Amino acid sequence: MSASTGKNQDIQGLGLGEADTGVARSFRARRKSPPPIEENLGVIWEGSQFITHSLAIVNRELCSRLIARGVDLGLVLYEEHSFAAGSDPQLLSLEKRFHKSPQNPTQVHVRHQWPPNFERPRQGKWVLIQPWEFGFIPQEWLKPLRDEVDEIWVPSRYARQCYIDSGVPCKKIVVIPNGVDTERFHPKATPAILETKKRFKFLFVGGTIPRKGIRLLLDTYRRYFKRCDDVCLVIKDMGGKGVYQGSTNEDEIRAMMADPDAPEIEYIDEHIPHEQVAGLYTAADVLVHAYHGEGFGIPIAESMACGVPVIVTGLGAAMDFCNQQNSYLIPATRHDMPTMKVSDMVACGYPWLANPDGDALGLLMREAITNPARRLALGREARKTIVSEFTWDHAVDMVWTRLRALGHCEDIGRGKIESVSSSSGMSPNPKFSGVEGEQVEGYLRFAVSLRKEGRVDEACELALLALSEDPGNEEAMGLLRELSKEVGFDIAASPLSSGVRDDS
């Protein structure tokens, strides 16, 4: 990832060109409190909740924060729980909404589950959250995504490109990154007590499945280290008793553990509550995640939030938040699969995965041990990146902005809504066939009301969106000039005000 990663992420919520990085940064600097809630916006969120896999984590974190902000939210459960709420206030707030509808009519229905369900909800605009890791999506997804789903949320620019390459209109796809609870995942989290007595500890957290690069990691670790080295690889296997059951590399790991010539491994497969996983990161020196395919990579971001640097594949989803200043990047190339199938699904093209360089991985693992100064510096920068741009509060701000925008489109019929993204793919821009003039007016009315509420960042975004639909609109330009005074930056001079329009 180049040094421009930070800039790209700064503009993620706005769809601005790179020259506008200062605008987005200024918007975010103004955010001091959650946005006001509209009492008439009813939302249904469908998916797993009290499960350990990443989709459920995303649902819990976003939904609990929406509830805390007063959103009229009903929760539809997809699968049975694997743990109870206990006394956790966050989980209890969710439990109260299970199997309940919003008090107000449902204006937006968000669905996030695996496998995806393409039956249109009975009410509201239909949002589908669906990460993907294999380059081209399954052919059977294309028609409903193109013709039925109103908006698609993906966690990374890489995932967005997968959909675009497969034929989904870019105007429908919104990048909303996952996040980290930086109050739970932080450098002072109490380290977990491990069995190993080795001084230096590498850590892997995730499903031990081929896509996550576990075989490459095991092979490289064996080639570059010996049992006598003062080093241990700690593996926290996720999903072996659930979503990845029967697909993990547990047997291979245990065989290596039993080999007296192999370097030490500590294998953990029992359930650990998500909030306690922070102690695993702070007990380690480096996280290693030489993935072949990821939609985002939550453990990578969590480790970074804990100030523990990551050795990570230098290609794909994690490049939204990993760069040479905060991570060890493994050189990687694209590897096309020999068939068009992913599992039993035929893809829209030849699926592909990243192919990290095993020797480069081994050298980076050695460097992490021999150069502690750089390791600590990377950890500090990693923490800064996550805290400044990749918290769950950042994510829920984006979610709430999209829910409000979708909820304000109740006069538009099914199938008319699309999300126009700029060529950078960073921001949604709702557009309606045949009603563009009305939509521009709606943007501006909404922007004015947001400004009155103190939500200057969102008002700027909507004014820019209005301008992208109607280049030269005097009302939009006037509003941008007024907003520029409040953010201390000439937004009206943005490239988006030049009349360039993305109709792709």
Order of alpha helices (4+ residues) and beta strands (2+ residues): alpha-alpha-beta-alpha-beta-alpha-beta-beta-alpha-beta-alpha-beta-beta-alpha-beta-alpha-beta-alpha-beta-alpha-beta-beta-beta-beta-beta-beta-alpha-alpha-alpha-beta-beta-alpha-alpha-alpha
